[in-house]
Amino acid sequence: MMYPAERHAAILDAARRTGGEVSVQHLVELLEVTPETVRRDLGALERRGLLRRRHGGAVLTARAPFESPLSLRGLAESAERRAVAEAVVAVLPEEGSVLLDSGTMTLEIARTLAARATGGSLLVVTTSLPVALLLARHPRLDALLLPGRVRAVTQAVVGAATEQRLTELQVDAAVLGANGVTPGRGAFTTVPEEAAVKERMLGAAGHRILAVLASKFDSPSFSRFATLDRFDTVVTDTRLDTELAARVEDDGPELVLAGEHPGSRSTSIPKGIHV
């Protein structure tokens, strides 16, 4: 069962993915709740000025943010996010260096890494203030927050200082998230300054992983930062339909569906490259 705040986050995300308008019937199927529950949720969001109700659905208002705040995004699809995080951490090295992107997915990966930490020497380099603060509480992991300006919405560091520092690093693996993924076109984020940082992250890593929820596929966003062939591995959840899965694999990366047996890929990424 989803709490109201989780449903509200999912409703806003669904409306963004469908061009700003969403129907009650679509939300009933998406959230697996009654039409009455959806209408109550739409009423609550309308009172906050985030959408306007209309016959059979609702539309986003100008007050609805282009990007959901990090705290709101983390409420939706939490079970799927945990599954993807566990699949990613299963193949990350226990020693060496890992680069973590900003976002709710990589924050969940950081939590999973912290729970797994066994005392090996793993350095986690990150562009995420929440990830750095989380890992700073765990003595078995070393965390390095890159320099730069912190964006209020995503709490990610961006800018020339961030990009320059990334050109000076080489790490074993990088794990990136995305706001939208379109096979044949690539992975997208919301603003060019975060896209520029993500591009530099890919150049700094020996093994490149894209970790995204299935709901992000064929979901529009603004600024492309990589084509899918730039990634060695794409990890998502089992809700990804077979047609989209085939298109992802056609682009070149290995596709891992969290929850399925990973097979030979569980051997982990080689360690040994340090900052």
C-alpha positions as CSV (number, residue, x, y, z in Angstrom):
1,M,0.0,0.0,0.0
2,M,1.3,3.5,-0.9
3,Y,1.0,6.4,1.5
4,P,-0.7,9.6,0.3
5,A,2.6,11.4,-0.2
6,E,3.9,8.5,-2.3
7,R,0.8,8.6,-4.5
8,H,1.0,12.4,-4.9
9,A,4.6,12.1,-6.0
10,A,3.6,9.3,-8.5
11,I,0.7,11.4,-9.8
12,L,2.9,14.4,-10.5
13,D,5.6,12.3,-12.2
14,A,2.9,10.6,-14.3
15,A,1.5,13.9,-15.4
16,R,5.0,15.1,-16.4
17,R,5.6,12.0,-18.5
18,T,2.4,12.4,-20.4
19,G,2.9,16.1,-21.4
20,G,1.3,17.7,-18.3
21,E,-2.1,15.9,-18.4
22,V,-3.2,12.7,-16.8
23,S,-6.5,10.8,-16.6
24,V,-8.2,9.3,-13.5
25,Q,-8.4,5.9,-15.3
26,H,-4.7,5.9,-16.0
27,L,-3.9,6.7,-12.4
28,V,-6.3,4.0,-11.1
29,E,-4.3,1.5,-13.1
30,L,-0.9,2.9,-12.3
31,L,-1.5,3.2,-8.5
32,E,-3.8,0.2,-8.2
33,V,-6.3,2.2,-6.1
34,T,-10.0,3.1,-6.5
35,P,-11.2,6.1,-8.6
36,E,-12.4,7.7,-5.3
37,T,-8.9,7.6,-3.9
38,V,-7.4,9.1,-7.1
39,R,-10.0,11.9,-7.0
40,R,-9.2,12.7,-3.3
41,D,-5.5,12.8,-4.2
42,L,-6.2,15.1,-7.2
43,G,-8.2,17.4,-4.9
44,A,-5.3,17.5,-2.4
45,L,-2.8,18.4,-5.2
46,E,-5.2,21.0,-6.6
47,R,-5.5,22.7,-3.2
48,R,-1.7,23.0,-3.1
49,G,-1.8,24.6,-6.5
50,L,0.2,21.9,-8.3
51,L,-2.5,20.8,-10.7
52,R,-6.0,21.8,-11.9
53,R,-8.8,19.2,-12.1
54,R,-10.8,18.8,-15.2
55,H,-13.4,16.2,-16.4
56,G,-11.9,12.7,-16.2
57,G,-8.4,13.9,-15.0
58,A,-6.2,16.8,-14.3
59,V,-3.5,19.0,-15.8
60,L,-0.3,20.4,-14.2
61,T,-0.3,24.1,-13.3
62,A,2.5,26.6,-13.8
63,R,3.3,26.2,-10.1
64,A,4.2,22.5,-10.6
65,P,8.0,22.3,-10.6
66,F,9.8,21.2,-13.8
67,E,11.8,18.9,-11.5
68,S,10.5,17.2,-8.5
69,P,12.5,18.0,-5.3
70,L,14.7,15.1,-4.3
71,S,12.7,14.5,-1.1
72,L,9.5,14.1,-3.1
73,R,11.0,11.9,-5.8
74,G,12.3,9.4,-3.2
75,L,8.8,8.5,-2.1
76,A,7.5,6.8,-5.2
77,E,8.4,3.3,-6.4
78,S,10.6,2.6,-3.3
79,A,10.4,-1.2,-3.6
80,E,11.6,-1.2,-7.2
81,R,14.3,1.3,-6.4
82,R,15.6,-1.0,-3.6
83,A,15.7,-3.9,-6.0
84,V,17.7,-2.0,-8.6
85,A,20.1,-0.7,-5.9
86,E,20.7,-4.3,-4.7
87,A,21.4,-5.5,-8.2
88,V,23.9,-2.7,-8.8
89,V,25.7,-3.1,-5.5
90,A,26.0,-6.9,-6.1
91,V,28.5,-6.2,-8.9
92,L,30.4,-3.2,-7.5
93,P,33.9,-3.9,-6.1
94,E,34.3,-4.0,-2.3
95,E,37.7,-2.3,-2.8
96,G,38.9,0.4,-5.2
97,S,36.9,3.4,-6.3
98,V,33.3,4.1,-7.4
99,L,31.7,7.2,-8.7
100,L,28.1,7.9,-7.7
101,D,25.8,10.3,-9.5
102,S,23.2,12.4,-7.7
103,G,19.5,11.4,-7.4
104,T,17.2,9.2,-5.5
105,M,18.4,6.0,-7.2
106,T,22.1,6.6,-6.4
107,L,21.1,7.6,-2.8
108,E,19.5,4.2,-2.4
109,I,22.6,2.6,-3.9
110,A,24.7,4.4,-1.3
111,R,22.4,3.1,1.5
112,T,22.9,-0.4,0.2
113,L,26.6,0.0,-0.1
114,A,26.8,1.2,3.5
115,A,24.8,-1.8,4.7
116,R,27.2,-4.1,2.7
117,A,30.4,-2.5,3.9
118,T,32.7,-5.2,5.4
119,G,35.8,-3.2,6.0
120,G,37.4,-3.3,2.6
121,S,39.0,-0.1,1.2
122,L,36.3,1.4,-1.0
123,L,36.4,5.1,-1.9
124,V,33.0,6.5,-3.1
125,V,33.4,9.7,-5.1
126,T,30.1,11.6,-5.5
127,T,28.4,14.6,-7.0
128,S,25.6,14.2,-4.4
129,L,25.5,16.1,-1.1
130,P,23.0,13.6,0.4
131,V,25.2,10.7,-0.6
132,A,28.3,12.2,0.9
133,L,26.5,13.0,4.2
134,L,25.1,9.5,4.3
135,L,28.4,7.8,3.7
136,A,30.2,10.1,6.1
137,R,28.4,8.3,9.0
138,H,29.9,5.0,8.0
139,P,33.6,4.5,9.0
140,R,34.0,1.5,6.7
141,L,33.6,3.6,3.6
142,D,35.5,6.6,2.4
143,A,33.5,9.4,0.8
144,L,34.8,12.3,-1.4
145,L,32.3,15.0,-2.4
146,L,33.4,16.8,-5.6
147,P,33.7,20.6,-5.6
148,G,31.1,22.8,-7.2
149,R,27.9,24.7,-6.8
150,V,25.1,22.8,-5.1
151,R,21.7,22.9,-7.0
152,A,18.9,23.3,-4.5
153,V,16.4,21.0,-6.3
154,T,18.7,18.0,-6.8
155,Q,21.3,18.8,-4.2
156,A,24.0,17.9,-6.8
157,V,27.2,19.7,-7.4
158,V,27.6,21.2,-10.8
159,G,29.7,23.8,-12.7
160,A,33.2,24.3,-14.0
161,A,35.0,23.2,-10.8
162,T,33.0,19.9,-10.8
163,E,33.7,19.2,-14.5
164,Q,37.4,20.0,-14.2
165,R,37.9,17.7,-11.2
166,L,36.3,14.9,-13.0
167,T,38.7,15.2,-15.9
168,E,41.5,14.5,-13.3
169,L,40.0,11.3,-12.0
170,Q,40.0,7.6,-13.0
171,V,37.8,5.3,-11.1
172,D,36.8,1.6,-11.3
173,A,33.1,2.2,-11.9
174,A,30.6,4.9,-12.3
175,V,26.9,4.6,-11.5
176,L,24.6,7.2,-13.1
177,G,20.9,7.8,-13.0
178,A,18.6,9.5,-15.5
179,N,15.3,11.4,-15.6
180,G,14.4,9.7,-18.9
181,V,15.8,7.0,-21.2
182,T,14.9,6.5,-24.8
183,P,16.4,3.5,-26.7
184,G,17.9,4.8,-30.0
185,R,18.4,8.3,-28.5
186,G,20.0,7.9,-25.1
187,A,19.8,8.9,-21.5
188,F,18.5,12.4,-20.5
189,T,18.4,14.7,-17.5
190,T,16.5,17.9,-16.9
191,V,19.2,20.6,-17.2
192,P,22.3,21.1,-19.3
193,E,24.6,21.8,-16.4
194,E,23.9,18.4,-14.8
195,A,24.2,16.7,-18.3
196,A,27.7,18.2,-18.6
197,V,28.7,16.7,-15.3
198,K,27.3,13.3,-16.2
199,E,29.3,13.3,-19.4
200,R,32.5,13.9,-17.5
201,M,31.6,11.1,-15.1
202,L,31.4,8.6,-17.9
203,G,34.8,9.7,-19.1
204,A,36.3,9.1,-15.7
205,A,35.2,5.4,-15.3
206,G,36.5,2.1,-16.4
207,H,33.0,0.5,-16.1
208,R,29.8,2.5,-16.7
209,I,26.5,1.6,-15.2
210,L,23.1,3.3,-15.8
211,A,20.7,2.5,-13.0
212,V,17.1,3.6,-13.6
213,L,13.5,2.5,-12.9
214,A,11.5,1.0,-15.7
215,S,9.1,4.0,-15.5
216,K,11.9,6.2,-16.8
217,F,12.0,4.5,-20.2
218,D,10.4,6.3,-23.1
219,S,9.8,9.1,-20.6
220,P,10.7,12.6,-22.0
221,S,13.3,14.8,-20.4
222,F,15.3,17.8,-21.7
223,S,19.0,17.3,-22.0
224,R,20.8,14.2,-23.3
225,F,24.1,13.3,-21.7
226,A,24.9,10.0,-23.4
227,T,23.8,7.4,-25.9
228,L,23.2,4.0,-24.4
229,D,26.3,2.5,-26.1
230,R,28.4,4.6,-23.7
231,F,27.2,2.3,-20.9
232,D,28.5,-1.2,-20.2
233,T,25.5,-2.1,-18.2
234,V,21.9,-0.9,-17.8
235,V,20.2,-2.0,-14.6
236,T,16.4,-1.6,-14.2
237,D,13.5,-3.4,-12.6
238,T,11.4,-6.2,-14.1
239,R,8.5,-4.0,-15.1
240,L,10.4,-3.1,-18.3
241,D,8.4,-4.6,-21.2
242,T,10.0,-7.0,-23.6
243,E,9.9,-4.6,-26.6
244,L,11.8,-1.9,-24.7
245,A,14.2,-4.4,-23.3
246,A,15.1,-5.6,-26.8
247,R,15.6,-2.0,-28.0
248,V,18.0,-1.3,-25.0
249,E,20.1,-4.4,-25.9
250,D,20.1,-3.4,-29.5
251,D,21.9,-0.2,-28.4
252,G,24.8,-2.3,-27.0
253,P,24.8,-2.4,-23.2
254,E,24.2,-5.5,-21.1
255,L,20.7,-5.3,-19.6
256,V,20.1,-6.5,-16.1
257,L,16.6,-6.8,-14.7
258,A,16.7,-6.5,-10.9
259,G,15.2,-9.6,-9.4
260,E,16.3,-12.0,-12.1
261,H,19.3,-14.2,-11.6
262,P,22.3,-12.2,-12.7
263,G,24.2,-15.2,-14.0
264,S,27.9,-14.8,-14.8
265,R,27.7,-11.1,-14.2
266,S,27.8,-11.5,-10.5
267,T,31.6,-11.8,-10.7
268,S,31.9,-8.1,-9.9
269,I,33.8,-5.3,-11.6
270,P,37.6,-5.5,-11.2
271,K,39.1,-3.2,-8.6
272,G,42.4,-1.5,-8.6
273,I,42.0,2.0,-10.2
274,H,42.2,4.7,-7.6
275,V,41.6,8.5,-7.5
